[in-house]
């Protein structure tokens, strides 16, 4: 699954630079995650880095973008040009 940032986001700016796929960007009101770029850090790290640094725990799995670990790895390979 991709991750999603909820309305609990306080715009603290710590998640965006942690994303190795540049999937996080400032939205109109809060940060947003592009599900086409989010791999939950599969291929880069063992755990999603944005979740690790978020001080308000507002980055859960996005139930609207269910993906297996294999699908996330395939997405990682495509994003990084290693497919």
C-alpha positions in Angstrom: 0.0 0.0 0.0 1.0 3.5 -0.4 0.9 5.8 2.6 -1.4 8.8 3.2 -1.0 11.9 5.3 -4.1 12.6 7.4 -5.7 15.9 8.4 -3.7 15.6 11.7 -0.6 16.8 9.8 0.9 19.9 11.5 3.1 20.9 8.5 6.2 20.4 10.5 8.3 19.8 7.3 10.2 16.8 8.6 8.7 14.1 6.3 9.3 15.6 2.9 13.1 15.5 2.9 13.1 11.9 4.3 11.2 10.4 1.3 13.7 8.7 -1.1 11.2 8.7 -3.9 10.2 12.4 -3.7 6.6 11.2 -3.2 5.8 13.8 -0.5 5.0 17.4 -1.4 3.2 20.4 0.1 -0.5 20.3 -0.7 -3.0 23.2 -0.4 -3.3 22.7 3.3 -1.1 19.8 4.4 1.6 17.6 3.0 0.5 15.0 0.5 1.9 11.7 -0.7 1.7 10.7 -4.4 0.6 7.1 -4.4 2.3 6.5 -7.7 5.7 7.3 -6.2 5.2 5.9 -2.7 6.8 2.5 -2.2 6.7 2.6 1.7 10.5 2.9 1.3 10.7 -0.7 -0.1 14.0 -0.9 -1.9 15.5 1.9 0.1 14.8 1.2 3.8 13.2 -1.5 6.0 10.6 0.9 7.3 8.9 4.0 5.9 11.1 6.9 6.8 8.2 9.5 6.9 6.4 7.4 9.6 9.6 7.2 11.6 10.1 11.0 11.8 6.4 12.1 12.0 5.9 13.7 15.4 2.1 13.4 15.3 1.8 9.9 13.8 -0.4 11.0 10.9 0.9 8.8 8.1 -1.0 5.5 8.0 -1.4 3.0 5.1 -3.7 4.2 2.4 -6.5 1.6 2.1 -7.4 3.0 -1.3 -4.0 2.0 -2.7 -3.4 -1.6 -1.6 -0.2 -3.1 -2.9 1.9 -6.2 -2.0 5.5 -5.9 -1.0 6.4 -7.4 -4.5 4.3 -4.7 -6.2 6.0 -2.1 -4.1 9.4 -3.5 -5.2 8.4 -3.5 -8.8 7.3 0.2 -8.5 10.7 0.9 -6.8 12.5 -0.7 -9.7 10.6 1.4 -12.2 11.0 4.6 -10.3 14.8 4.1 -10.0 15.2 3.0 -13.6 16.3 -0.5 -12.6 13.4 -2.4 -14.1 
